[in-house]
Amino acid sequence: MIAVSHPTGSMAPRILTISEDETVPQGGDIRLVCCAIGSPPPTYSWFRHANGRLSPVGNSIRISVSDQVLIIRRAQLSDGGIWTCRAHNQYGEQRRDARLKVRSRLVVSVHPQLHIANSGSSVTFNCSVDGGEARVRWLHDGVPVGGGERVLRIHGVVRAHRGMYQCFAERDLDSAQAAAELRLGDTAPELHYTFIEQALHPGPALALHCSASGSPSPRFTWLLDMQVVEEHNTQQRSISQFMSPNGDVVSYLNITSVRPEDGGRYTCRAHNTRGAVEHSTRLNVYGPPSIRNIGPVRVVAGVNTTIYCPYSGFPISDIRWQRGGIDVGSTGRALSGSGGELLLWPAEPADAGVYSCRVNAPSGQYAQKDVQIFVRNPPKIAGFQFPADLVEGSSIQVLCGITSGDKPVYFSWLKDGQHIPSNLQVQEKSLDEFSFLIFSHVTSKHSGDYTCVASNTAAEVNHTARLAVKVAPSWVYEPQDVSALLGTQILIHCVTKGYPEPRITWMKAHGVGSSADFRPLNRVELPLSVLTNGSLSGVATRGHEGRYMCRADNAVGRGLSKIVTVSVNGRLY
């Protein structure tokens, strides 16, 4: 209670002070105070502005009046607006307005809350913030990531990306956060330990080892000068593989007694169904130069290719590549790298032929062998696309053809990365250099990404185009009449589907009967929120009563509309 000294004699009330502009967070408590003088002391009344009318304020569960003080508990957004204090006695009255703003509570959600992603894929987390404008920031396991955008995109998912992602929304003194988790599904292997280049004298034992992670658990293959080691297995060479306590796969290549012929370029390759990763470096063993047998090498035109000479021996003074008795690099395009490798950057059809590798030792000893190189031409797909403005019932066909590439070429088609389901009744017809995809009657089920895959002995290539079938709006949840208690939540469903996604518009009737005029909602006069799915939500007040129209339109067909009635019933206390 606020003490006010009142004058003696007779005097009409005069309001000295009132809570003119107050702000309360949603869910908080607030007191609006009105102080007046007068003789005799004035009596106070409080009123609420609603739809251009003044309604007296009575005591309820959340709102109570105690003389000069109006108490609002657990403030709701609908409590915002103008409240009027009236001070009166037998000599007159005075009224003044108090303005209350209810600051909406920040509510944050992240979708999806759990994302299971395969390695190499792209992931998107969406941060939704209700309650007004707010700054947004992201954390990954407590470390800031991204910028201030509400959409966090992660491209090329790897092991380091897994963990918890938090979206923080901040506004003045308010803040809220929500979290989501990124788990790894199938992931390509990642190497965590590899061996180094070294030079050894013959005799000692040697163990080369690599470790990798991935899902499914990777397997290791060891190669010596790009030939699988098992093909050269001897009693003194063995390979082991096991799972470490932290879940990594560890593989060892063990040599019981190193010999000069064990020298060469060793590779550990970890592979699973998601991909492969490898590490290569040389093991040098002192001894005379020697070159292993070199089978035909097949390379792909247009691809940078490095060919290593499979030699052993150490030390080596130089390595030379020749073609037709002439050093590579003197004529033509092929080059010899700093480590003696043959560089075809990129390989071209003219690079095909017989090359010779010669390895020289400082002692004057040398070794030399020929290698046959074949250059294969991969297929090249001519781009294609589906017609725009397709509606249900259309008949179309699309042609995937190649402009170059070695024959034969084999074609296949995918929809959204999978074989096209038979129930879609899509026909595929392939010729030597073309493949047709035929749709006799498209529906919304045919929409998606279609990929033409062309392969030959050189490579597999693909081209993807999107088929979008326009579909008129239809109801998912049709609006229905709603009856709600005063102060409770109103929810009017209006959920549709179609392509493009229908645009939802809400209107309210002004006037009565057939002459009623439907106008767009004024959310200032009538606090209501349109949810992301198109439904209408708010806290029931008397002003919400009436007829509403939901319209859904996407420029396909006539669109949808439905008129519903909202009734608000008083509450008993």
Secondary structure, DSSP 8 states (H G I E B T S, - for coil): -------SS-EEEEEEEE--EEEEETT--EEEEEEEEEES--EEEEEEEETTEEEE----SSEEEETTEEEE-S--GGG-EEEEEEEEETTEEEEEEEEEEEE---EEEEESSEEEE-TT--EEEEEEEESS--EEEEEETTEEES-S-SEEEE-S--GGG-EEEEEEEEETTEEEEEEEEEEE-SEEEEEEE----EEE-SSS-EEEEEEEEEES--EEEEEETTEEGGGG--TTEEEEEEE-TTS-EEEEEEESS--GGG-EEEEEEEEETTEEEEEEEEEEESEEEEE-----EEEETTS-EEE---EEEES--EEEEEETTEEBTTBSS-EE-TTS-EEESS--GGG-EEEEEEEE-TTS-EEEEEEEEEEE---EE------SSEETT--EEEEEEEEE--S--EEEEEETTEE--GGG--EEEE-SSEEEEEESS--GGG-EEEEEEEE-SS-EEEEEEEE-EEEEEEEEE----EEEETTSEEEE--EEEEES--EEEEEEEESSGGG-EEEE--TTTS--EE-TTS-EEEE--GGG-EEEEEEEE-SSTT-EEEEEEEEEE----
